[in-house]
Structure formats: structure tokens, C-alpha cells
């Protein structure tokens, strides 16, 4: 093989190798919920709710103790950060909870599978969270 052919082959190999590399991607933070059929659902696929006694934007939950046992809050992972309409509130017990548009989000203990909406309208205080 002559020098010109070898140089051309090496240049071509270098160009092809450069084409195969990609710039590192930064993962975009994801929201703590998804929308499904007009309803917000949590990471486990179950329906989320809002509580009429919570004051939007107050950063507090009015659902504590027995209420929270029946309406478990949508918890926050230690590395989570607020994102868009999603904020993080600190509950009375010091745990963290997601809020959407200022309203804390909850599951209902009687919803056992994805698609259940048994908590909608309970005691006139609970409604399905909507995007």
C-alpha cells in the first residue's frame, strides 16, 4: 500500500470514528406524575387526588394522622427538585410531598390498581387531580 492510500485510509477511519461519537446527553428531570385519560397518576400508575381543605400555594397539607393513613401523600425522592407546576411541600411530620399547581397530591388507600378512582367525591372533599 502506498503512503497516499494509507493516509487516505487513516483519514477516512478517523472521520468515521468521529461520526460514531455522540455528545453526552443531560437527562431532563421528569415530572412526578403522568396524565392518563385526563387524570394525574403517580409513578405506581394509581390515581392521584386533591383535598378540598388544602389551601393552594400554602405549602401545607391539611391531611394528617388518620387522614394521611387513608390518603397517602405522593412522596418525594431525596434527589427530586421542583419542576414547572410541581412543587414540594414539607408535611407536619417533616416528610416531603409533591403538590401540583399548589395543591398537595394524594393516593386513596382503597384504590388498589391502576384506573381505580374510588376516592373521587369521598365526603365531598376529595377529587381526582387533573392536568
Phi and psi in degrees as a GROMACS rama.xvg file:
@    title "Ramachandran Plot"
@    xaxis  label "Phi"
@    yaxis  label "Psi"
@TYPE xy
-83.6116  168.2  UNK-2
-61.543  -41.2082  UNK-3
-62.7879  -45.5542  UNK-4
-65.0576  -40.6304  UNK-5
-64.5937  -43.6173  UNK-6
-62.6604  -43.8506  UNK-7
-63.7966  -40.937  UNK-8
-64.6941  -42.5341  UNK-9
-65.9905  -39.9929  UNK-10
-64.8113  -42.5347  UNK-11
-63.6036  -43.2434  UNK-12
-62.6147  -40.6106  UNK-13
-64.8234  -42.0868  UNK-14
-64.6762  -43.2448  UNK-15
-64.857  -38.2598  UNK-16
-64.4778  -39.4601  UNK-17
-66.2543  -34.7132  UNK-18
-67.1488  -28.2864  UNK-19
-79.6345  -10.6337  UNK-20
-91.3641  148.811  UNK-21
-125.403  152.736  UNK-22
-69.936  146.868  UNK-23
-60.9885  140.483  UNK-24
-100.988  145.047  UNK-25
-99.988  126.681  UNK-26
-73.7401  135.588  UNK-27
-81.3702  135.111  UNK-28
-61.0932  142.147  UNK-29
-104.097  156.872  UNK-30
-73.7849  155.17  UNK-31
-76.6341  -7.83587  UNK-32
-131.446  171.759  UNK-33
-131.42  158.306  UNK-34
-98.1125  133.491  UNK-35
-140.383  115.972  UNK-36
54.833  41.7109  UNK-37
77.1703  13.1193  UNK-38
-126.242  142.523  UNK-39
-82.3348  133.782  UNK-40
-124.294  150.4  UNK-41
-82.7144  177.582  UNK-42
-58.5678  -23.7825  UNK-43
-87.6449  3.00487  UNK-44
86.9814  -1.89976  UNK-45
-89.7763  154.414  UNK-46
-62.6503  143.588  UNK-47
-109.963  152.828  UNK-48
-131.617  161.959  UNK-49
-118.914  156.014  UNK-50
-112.165  127.675  UNK-51
-61.5415  -24.6748  UNK-52
-83.6843  -8.81981  UNK-53
-76.8501  140.504  UNK-54
-98.5928  118.721  UNK-55
-56.4388  131.927  UNK-56
80.9608  -0.226262  UNK-57
-76.6232  -19.8727  UNK-58
75.9572  16.0325  UNK-59
-131.063  157.6  UNK-60
-113.191  133.001  UNK-61
-89.5364  -3.15643  UNK-62
-100.216  101.003  UNK-63
-129.307  170.628  UNK-64
53.9356  -120.903  UNK-65
-60.8705  -38.1123  UNK-66
-57.3396  -48.1344  UNK-67
-67.7815  -24.9503  UNK-68
-69.0571  -35.5854  UNK-69
-86.3574  -25.5454  UNK-70
-127.203  74.5579  UNK-71
-59.7563  132.975  UNK-72
-67.4829  152.111  UNK-73
-76.8895  104.045  UNK-74
-70.5263  165.277  UNK-75
-118.829  133.411  UNK-76
-73.2652  154.473  UNK-77
-59.4813  -26.0766  UNK-78
-95.9472  0.759477  UNK-79
-68.8978  149.615  UNK-80
-132.716  149.414  UNK-81
-56.6051  148.699  UNK-82
-150.335  113.705  UNK-83
59.4587  -122.168  UNK-84
-77.0159  -3.30769  UNK-85
-96.9912  125.044  UNK-86
-123.532  168.237  UNK-87
-118.206  127.68  UNK-88
-110.027  158.858  UNK-89
-104.932  121.949  UNK-90
-76.8484  167.876  UNK-91
-57.1886  -30.6012  UNK-92
-87.118  2.60842  UNK-93
92.6979  -10.1258  UNK-94
-74.7413  164.028  UNK-95
-105.034  148.324  UNK-96
-141.243  143.035  UNK-97
-77.7173  144.569  UNK-98
-127.912  146.921  UNK-99
-119.112  124.169  UNK-100
50.938  40.4311  UNK-101
85.3144  -7.37317  UNK-102
-105.243  125.395  UNK-103
-58.2327  147.674  UNK-104
-109.168  141.145  UNK-105
-136.241  154.252  UNK-106
-95.0603  168.55  UNK-107
-116.029  129.374  UNK-108
-61.2121  -27.3482  UNK-109
-82.9261  -10.3464  UNK-110
-79.3409  111.204  UNK-111
-103.118  -13.9827  UNK-112
-144.265  163.853  UNK-113
-55.6353  137.181  UNK-114
95.3661  -20.5965  UNK-115
-64.4688  140.422  UNK-116
-138.585  42.0208  UNK-117
-68.0789  -18.2941  UNK-118
-85.5417  -10.4112  UNK-119
-64.7471  117.679  UNK-120
89.1371  -0.208664  UNK-121
-56.9409  127.749  UNK-122
53.2888  18.4269  UNK-123
69.5533  6.65038  UNK-124
-111.437  -12.4923  UNK-125
-117.622  136.404  UNK-126
-141.528  153.223  UNK-127
-59.6793  134.521  UNK-128
-76.3917  134.866  UNK-129
-122.462  145.684  UNK-130
